[in-house]
Amino acid sequence: MKPVISIEYCPKCGWMLRAAYFAQELLTTFTEDVHGVLLRPSEVNGTFIISINDKEIFNRKSSGGGFPEVKVLKQMVRDIVNPGKSLGHSDRKQP
């Protein structure tokens, strides 16, 4: 069965749009590789957690704050859902 990506976000922090943007990017890139992306408002303030089949791949609090760049997020997801998938320009290293 294809994996489900979950994005748990803090609505009080105004992070719904960021979660929706990440979901859009992931669904566009991994259309054939995932079952879907679930956006889940958190009851805990400051929460922003991305997981795949309940396995956490990013946690804003434990990462020291901030958010991953979309390119980095796509690489993290790809490494789990389809390690052989090319991400095109997102795989190229910056000079």
N, CA and C atoms as an extended XYZ file, in Angstrom:
285
Properties=species:S:1:pos:R:3:atomname:S:1:resname:S:1:resid:I:1 pbc="F F F"
N         0.830       -1.189        0.000 N   MET     1
C         0.000        0.000        0.000 CA  MET     1
C         0.874        1.252        0.000 C   MET     1
N         0.446        2.249       -0.696 N   LYS     2
C         1.212        3.493       -0.787 CA  LYS     2
C         1.165        4.233        0.549 C   LYS     2
N         2.264        4.918        0.887 N   PRO     3
C         2.317        5.628        2.166 CA  PRO     3
C         1.453        6.886        2.182 C   PRO     3
N         1.091        7.295        3.387 N   VAL     4
C         0.362        8.538        3.619 CA  VAL     4
C         1.300        9.501        4.349 C   VAL     4
N         1.404       10.704        3.822 N   ILE     5
C         2.201       11.750        4.462 CA  ILE     5
C         1.246       12.575        5.313 C   ILE     5
N         1.658       12.858        6.534 N   SER     6
C         0.844       13.657        7.435 CA  SER     6
C         1.606       14.913        7.830 C   SER     6
N         0.938       16.046        7.777 N   ILE     7
C         1.534       17.303        8.210 CA  ILE     7
C         0.655       17.844        9.337 C   ILE     7
N         1.196       17.800       10.545 N   GLU     8
C         0.499       18.336       11.712 CA  GLU     8
C         1.039       19.737       11.973 C   GLU     8
N         0.151       20.707       12.033 N   TYR     9
C         0.577       22.102       12.127 CA  TYR     9
C        -0.213       22.834       13.214 C   TYR     9
N         0.350       23.927       13.685 N   CYS    10
C        -0.295       24.758       14.696 CA  CYS    10
C        -1.151       25.817       14.007 C   CYS    10
N        -2.481       25.736       14.127 N   PRO    11
C        -3.323       26.748       13.499 CA  PRO    11
C        -3.189       28.116       14.167 C   PRO    11
N        -2.900       28.135       15.460 N   LYS    12
C        -2.751       29.404       16.176 CA  LYS    12
C        -1.513       30.159       15.726 C   LYS    12
N        -0.520       29.439       15.219 N   CYS    13
C         0.718       30.056       14.727 CA  CYS    13
C         0.574       30.546       13.290 C   CYS    13
N        -0.531       30.210       12.652 N   GLY    14
C        -0.745       30.628       11.272 CA  GLY    14
C         0.004       29.773       10.259 C   GLY    14
N         0.234       28.522       10.587 N   TRP    15
C         1.033       27.655        9.722 CA  TRP    15
C         0.202       26.784        8.789 C   TRP    15
N        -1.097       27.007        8.706 N   MET    16
C        -1.923       26.217        7.799 CA  MET    16
C        -1.515       26.419        6.343 C   MET    16
N        -1.247       27.657        5.947 N   LEU    17
C        -0.879       27.901        4.549 CA  LEU    17
C         0.454       27.240        4.199 C   LEU    17
N         1.401       27.258        5.130 N   ARG    18
C         2.687       26.577        4.888 CA  ARG    18
C         2.448       25.076        4.743 C   ARG    18
N         1.615       24.507        5.607 N   ALA    19
C         1.313       23.076        5.528 CA  ALA    19
C         0.646       22.748        4.197 C   ALA    19
N        -0.283       23.601        3.765 N   ALA    20
C        -0.976       23.372        2.490 CA  ALA    20
C        -0.009       23.493        1.312 C   ALA    20
N         0.900       24.445        1.384 N   TYR    21
C         1.905       24.610        0.325 CA  TYR    21
C         2.803       23.376        0.246 C   TYR    21
N         3.273       22.902        1.407 N   PHE    22
C         4.095       21.691        1.414 CA  PHE    22
C         3.306       20.515        0.845 C   PHE    22
N         2.033       20.395        1.228 N   ALA    23
C         1.201       19.300        0.722 CA  ALA    23
C         1.080       19.365       -0.795 C   ALA    23
N         0.858       20.558       -1.325 N   GLN    24
C         0.744       20.732       -2.770 CA  GLN    24
C         2.029       20.311       -3.470 C   GLN    24
N         3.153       20.748       -2.955 N   GLU    25
C         4.444       20.392       -3.553 CA  GLU    25
C         4.671       18.882       -3.517 C   GLU    25
N         4.347       18.254       -2.395 N   LEU    26
C         4.563       16.813       -2.268 CA  LEU    26
C         3.616       16.024       -3.163 C   LEU    26
N         2.367       16.448       -3.240 N   LEU    27
C         1.413       15.751       -4.112 CA  LEU    27
C         1.780       15.908       -5.583 C   LEU    27
N         2.294       17.063       -5.947 N   THR    28
C         2.705       17.289       -7.335 CA  THR    28
C         3.894       16.413       -7.692 C   THR    28
N         4.843       16.302       -6.789 N   THR    29
C         6.072       15.547       -7.052 CA  THR    29
C         5.874       14.043       -6.927 C   THR    29
N         5.050       13.616       -5.976 N   PHE    30
C         4.929       12.185       -5.667 CA  PHE    30
C         3.532       11.639       -5.969 C   PHE    30
N         2.916       12.122       -7.051 N   THR    31
C         1.561       11.733       -7.429 CA  THR    31
C         1.382       10.216       -7.465 C   THR    31
N         2.317        9.526       -8.067 N   GLU    32
C         2.211        8.072       -8.237 CA  GLU    32
C         2.770        7.287       -7.043 C   GLU    32
N         3.411        7.975       -6.109 N   ASP    33
C         4.141        7.290       -5.042 CA  ASP    33
C         3.447        7.295       -3.693 C   ASP    33
N         2.474        8.189       -3.491 N   VAL    34
C         1.820        8.280       -2.184 CA  VAL    34
C         0.308        8.143       -2.316 C   VAL    34
N        -0.302        7.707       -1.230 N   HIS    35
C        -1.759        7.575       -1.186 CA  HIS    35
C        -2.413        8.934       -0.971 C   HIS    35
N        -1.693        9.837       -0.313 N   GLY    36
C        -2.234       11.171       -0.077 CA  GLY    36
C        -1.439       11.910        0.975 C   GLY    36
N        -1.848       13.161        1.206 N   VAL    37
C        -1.252       13.989        2.247 CA  VAL    37
C        -2.380       14.452        3.157 C   VAL    37
N        -2.215       14.216        4.440 N   LEU    38
C        -3.203       14.587        5.437 CA  LEU    38
C        -2.734       15.840        6.158 C   LEU    38
N        -3.564       16.869        6.171 N   LEU    39
C        -3.283       18.075        6.945 CA  LEU    39
C        -4.047       17.955        8.252 C   LEU    39
N        -3.291       18.047        9.368 N   ARG    40
C        -3.896       17.825       10.673 CA  ARG    40
C        -3.618       19.001       11.607 C   ARG    40
N        -4.639       19.806       11.954 N   PRO    41
C        -4.413       20.878       12.908 CA  PRO    41
C        -4.075       20.287       14.278 C   PRO    41
N        -3.055       20.839       14.905 N   SER    42
C        -2.598       20.331       16.195 CA  SER    42
C        -3.296       21.050       17.336 C   SER    42
N        -3.446       20.354       18.431 N   GLU    43
C        -3.992       20.964       19.639 CA  GLU    43
C        -2.876       21.529       20.509 C   GLU    43
N        -1.615       21.264       20.114 N   VAL    44
C        -0.457       21.722       20.870 CA  VAL    44
C         0.167       22.897       20.130 C   VAL    44
N         0.276       24.019       20.809 N   ASN    45
C         0.855       25.216       20.199 CA  ASN    45
C         2.286       24.980       19.731 C   ASN    45
N         2.629       25.571       18.593 N   GLY    46
C         3.993       25.504       18.080 CA  GLY    46
C         4.351       24.229       17.342 C   GLY    46
N         3.388       23.364       17.129 N   THR    47
C         3.652       22.072       16.492 CA  THR    47
C         3.731       22.206       14.972 C   THR    47
N         4.742       21.598       14.400 N   PHE    48
C         4.823       21.410       12.949 CA  PHE    48
C         5.621       20.137       12.729 C   PHE    48
N         4.907       19.055       12.468 N   ILE    49
C         5.514       17.730       12.338 CA  ILE    49
C         5.084       17.112       11.014 C   ILE    49
N         6.060       16.583       10.283 N   ILE    50
C         5.778       15.871        9.037 CA  ILE    50
C         6.151       14.414        9.258 C   ILE    50
N         5.233       13.525        8.922 N   SER    51
C         5.508       12.098        9.088 CA  SER    51
C         4.997       11.323        7.877 C   SER    51
N         5.566       10.148        7.714 N   ILE    52
C         5.149        9.234        6.657 CA  ILE    52
C         4.746        7.936        7.334 C   ILE    52
N         3.485        7.547        7.184 N   ASN    53
C         2.949        6.367        7.868 CA  ASN    53
C         3.291        6.388        9.355 C   ASN    53
N         3.103        7.512        9.988 N   ASP    54
C         3.323        7.724       11.420 CA  ASP    54
C         4.798        7.688       11.840 C   ASP    54
N         5.716        7.671       10.880 N   LYS    55
C         7.144        7.766       11.194 CA  LYS    55
C         7.565        9.217       10.957 C   LYS    55
N         7.975        9.880       12.020 N   GLU    56
C         8.333       11.293       11.948 CA  GLU    56
C         9.593       11.504       11.112 C   GLU    56
N         9.501       12.436       10.141 N   ILE    57
C        10.683       12.766        9.343 CA  ILE    57
C        11.141       14.199        9.577 C   ILE    57
N        10.238       15.039       10.134 N   PHE    58
C        10.614       16.412       10.475 CA  PHE    58
C         9.765       16.883       11.638 C   PHE    58
N        10.437       17.494       12.614 N   ASN    59
C         9.757       18.080       13.756 CA  ASN    59
C        10.400       19.433       14.009 C   ASN    59
N         9.628       20.488       13.880 N   ARG    60
C        10.158       21.845       14.007 CA  ARG    60
C        10.832       22.062       15.361 C   ARG    60
N        10.245       21.543       16.419 N   LYS    61
C        10.806       21.747       17.765 CA  LYS    61
C        12.135       21.023       17.925 C   LYS    61
N        12.203       19.768       17.521 N   SER    62
C        13.446       19.016       17.722 CA  SER    62
C        14.534       19.397       16.725 C   SER    62
N        14.158       20.089       15.638 N   SER    63
C        15.170       20.508       14.661 CA  SER    63
C        15.745       21.885       14.994 C   SER    63
N        15.261       22.480       16.081 N   GLY    64
C        15.801       23.770       16.489 CA  GLY    64
C        15.047       24.965       15.929 C   GLY    64
N        13.882       24.740       15.351 N   GLY    65
C        13.081       25.831       14.793 CA  GLY    65
C        13.262       25.940       13.303 C   GLY    65
N        12.470       26.767       12.700 N   GLY    66
C        12.522       26.930       11.254 CA  GLY    66
C        11.807       25.800       10.548 C   GLY    66
N        11.826       25.883        9.250 N   PHE    67
C        11.158       24.904        8.403 CA  PHE    67
C        12.135       24.436        7.337 C   PHE    67
N        11.950       23.208        6.835 N   PRO    68
C        12.843       22.750        5.769 CA  PRO    68
C        12.530       23.478        4.462 C   PRO    68
N        13.539       23.663        3.644 N   GLU    69
C        13.293       24.152        2.287 CA  GLU    69
C        12.529       23.061        1.557 C   GLU    69
N        11.718       23.433        0.596 N   VAL    70
C        10.914       22.464       -0.148 CA  VAL    70
C        11.813       21.415       -0.790 C   VAL    70
N        12.940       21.847       -1.329 N   LYS    71
C        13.889       20.932       -1.967 CA  LYS    71
C        14.342       19.858       -0.980 C   LYS    71
N        14.677       20.263        0.228 N   VAL    72
C        15.146       19.330        1.260 CA  VAL    72
C        14.012       18.409        1.692 C   VAL    72
N        12.816       18.960        1.848 N   LEU    73
C        11.663       18.144        2.221 CA  LEU    73
C        11.394       17.074        1.171 C   LEU    73
N        11.433       17.455       -0.091 N   LYS    74
C        11.210       16.485       -1.167 CA  LYS    74
C        12.268       15.389       -1.143 C   LYS    74
N        13.513       15.736       -0.847 N   GLN    75
C        14.569       14.731       -0.769 CA  GLN    75
C        14.321       13.772        0.389 C   GLN    75
N        13.874       14.301        1.539 N   MET    76
C        13.578       13.446        2.698 CA  MET    76
C        12.446       12.479        2.373 C   MET    76
N        11.403       12.983        1.728 N   VAL    77
C        10.262       12.137        1.375 CA  VAL    77
C        10.672       11.117        0.318 C   VAL    77
N        11.371       11.562       -0.708 N   ARG    78
C        11.810       10.653       -1.767 CA  ARG    78
C        12.638        9.494       -1.221 C   ARG    78
N        13.539        9.789       -0.278 N   ASP    79
C        14.412        8.753        0.286 CA  ASP    79
C        13.624        7.645        0.972 C   ASP    79
N        12.383        7.936        1.354 N   ILE    80
C        11.543        6.929        2.005 CA  ILE    80
C        10.558        6.294        1.032 C   ILE    80
N         9.863        7.108        0.246 N   VAL    81
C         8.776        6.565       -0.584 CA  VAL    81
C         9.220        6.016       -1.936 C   VAL    81
N        10.315        6.545       -2.487 N   ASN    82
C        10.795        6.081       -3.783 CA  ASN    82
C        12.260        6.473       -3.955 C   ASN    82
N        13.171        5.761       -3.288 N   PRO    83
C        14.587        6.152       -3.279 CA  PRO    83
C        15.222        6.281       -4.659 C   PRO    83
N        14.713        5.621       -5.663 N   GLY    84
C        15.288        5.691       -6.996 CA  GLY    84
C        14.778        6.854       -7.845 C   GLY    84
N        13.833        7.605       -7.324 N   LYS    85
C        13.204        8.683       -8.093 CA  LYS    85
C        14.148        9.873       -8.224 C   LYS    85
N        14.248       10.388       -9.441 N   SER    86
C        15.025       11.601       -9.679 CA  SER    86
C        14.141       12.811       -9.397 C   SER    86
N        14.706       13.782       -8.720 N   LEU    87
C        13.984       15.030       -8.454 CA  LEU    87
C        14.430       16.133       -9.371 C   LEU    87
N        15.101       15.762      -10.446 N   GLY    88
C        15.540       16.748      -11.433 CA  GLY    88
C        16.450       17.802      -10.837 C   GLY    88
N        16.120       19.062      -11.049 N   HIS    89
C        16.975       20.148      -10.576 CA  HIS    89
C        17.096       20.182       -9.063 C   HIS    89
N        16.153       19.592       -8.336 N   SER    90
C        16.218       19.569       -6.869 CA  SER    90
C        17.328       18.637       -6.371 C   SER    90
N        17.794       17.737       -7.235 N   ASP    91
C        18.878       16.833       -6.842 CA  ASP    91
C        20.259       17.441       -7.093 C   ASP    91
N        20.311       18.483       -7.876 N   ARG    92
C        21.608       19.078       -8.180 CA  ARG    92
C        22.137       19.824       -6.976 C   ARG    92
N        23.422       19.681       -6.757 N   LYS    93
C        24.056       20.388       -5.652 CA  LYS    93
C        24.311       21.827       -6.033 C   LYS    93
N        24.157       22.697       -5.051 N   GLN    94
C        24.436       24.117       -5.280 CA  GLN    94
C        25.949       24.328       -5.378 C   GLN    94
N        26.411       25.224       -6.288 N   PRO    95
C        27.862       25.460       -6.439 CA  PRO    95
C        28.432       26.181       -5.231 C   PRO    95
